[in-house]
Amino acid sequence: MPCRPYPPRPGRPGLPARQGPVGRPGRLGTLLPTLKYEEIKQHMGQLAGLSQGSQGFFQRISNNKWMKSLLLWLWDTAVGPVFDELHRCGVINSADIRSTNLKRVWWIGVGLLSMAPFHAAGDHSPGSYGTLSRVASSYIATIKALSYARQKEFRLLKGHDNHCSTEPNNGLSTLTKGNTQLLLVPMPTTPGEASLGGVDEEIQEIHNSATKNAIKATVLPNPTPAQVLAQIQYYHIIHLACHGMSEINPSDSHLVLLTPDGENADKLMVRDISNASTPNSQLAYLSVCSSAKNSSTDLADEVIHLASAFQIAGFSHVLANMWKANDAACRDVAKEFYKLLFNYDGDGNGHRKVAISFHEAVKKVRDKRPLALLTWATFIHTGA
């Protein structure tokens, strides 16, 4: 199978199961006879090309029309049959469609399909039911990576402590409302790059939401790579709103920040992020173009990009973009996500709350602009 969904099911007790089992004994499998390699190669190549460069009005219309055909093809050849099998086995049923208690599915793309937007597959016209209406989707590189990501509890509002670091809890780390630290890293203007007009408003909205919910938020202005690497070890949540570059050599992919004098752009490299010290890490929100894109088809299975670098560094959750993102949509998704997340009452599965909050935030943007597929389908959740 080119994509493997693993919804949580009752399983053996163990560390990952504390936040919901990763899988179940045995395997589900289904053949995908209509999924052809040549079609995969063609569609994924076109998808990679759509995310490059600026787009005029008529080009965006054309690209969204093509994206509609891609999502229908992906549903018919891969995602739809997977859901049919899950339905046949009783994992998902018709009552789950548009439910307020959606099940979760983790997608593991293989080869060229590692760049496929499984979470957005299907028809998005009124009355239709694609992936977005059936499950809350996440992406992960391997089952081992998922197990590792779920070793930390995520309970934002648990308890009333005022410490500035996570607390030990039987080998797990617990986030509490009183001690949660949020680092905001904005780059509204960047030397040599287009200005990001929505960043200041995005950061202000998040800061206001955090303050309202007794979560300490710190803004790091004019950030340099060294400053970000030095600061993230002290924070549970980091939100970056800046330019990002996905390179043919994925290890050269980077965030675009500033030199110490603020006069020029500087690079925060994937390799440096991966090696960062992040003892308190929980959630990295990359409001960054192409932050979950691997531009190398030769290394597609390696899943090397900015989002995976933050996961390797120790963040249980990374929110990212599969291709170039719309500035206003980035602002709207971030605003809604944090509003939902910070209103969490602290009971139950915190990892689920992160994924569901992001799912609902993206869905809200989709519902406002259902035909602007490239605008909302870029947003993905990776990790626990």
Number of C-alpha atoms within 10 A of each C-alpha: 14 16 18 18 22 21 21 18 15 12 14 13 10 10 16 21 18 14 20 20 20 22 19 14 9 6 8 13 12 13 12 16 9 11 16 10 11 9 12 17 15 10 21 20 14 15 19 17 11 20 19 11 7 9 12 8 7 9 12 17 16 11 19 18 15 17 22 20 16 20 23 18 21 22 21 17 15 21 25 19 16 22 20 14 16 19 13 11 11 10 14 19 14 10 9 14 18 14 12 9 11 19 19 18 19 28 24 23 24 18 19 20 21 24 23 24 21 27 27 25 26 24 19 21 10 8 7 9 15 24 21 24 18 22 24 23 25 25 23 21 21 15 14 10 15 20 19 19 23 24 18 28 22 27 23 24 25 18 14 10 14 11 12 17 20 21 16 11 10 6 11 14 20 23 28 24 22 19 25 26 25 23 22 19 24 23 21 19 17 20 14 8 10 10 15 18 14 17 23 15 15 21 22 14 18 22 22 14 21 21 12 13 16 14 21 18 20 14 15 16 11 18 19 22 19 15 13 19 16 13 14 21 16 19 24 24 21 26 22 20 26 21 25 22 22 24 15 14 14 23 17 17 26 23 25 24 27 22 16 15 9 14 10 13 17 19 19 21 21 22 20 18 23 18 14 18 17 21 17 24 27 26 25 25 20 28 28 28 26 27 31 29 28 30 21 17 18 12 15 19 18 16 24 24 26 34 31 26 25 27 27 18 18 23 27 26 26 30 25 25 24 23 26 23 22 16 19 15 19 25 22 18 25 22 21 20 21 20 20 17 20 22 14 20 14 18 11 12 14 24 22 17 21 24 25 25 21 25 23 18 22 25 18 16 19 20 13 10 13 18 17 19 21 24 23 26 25 24 30 24 25 24 26 33
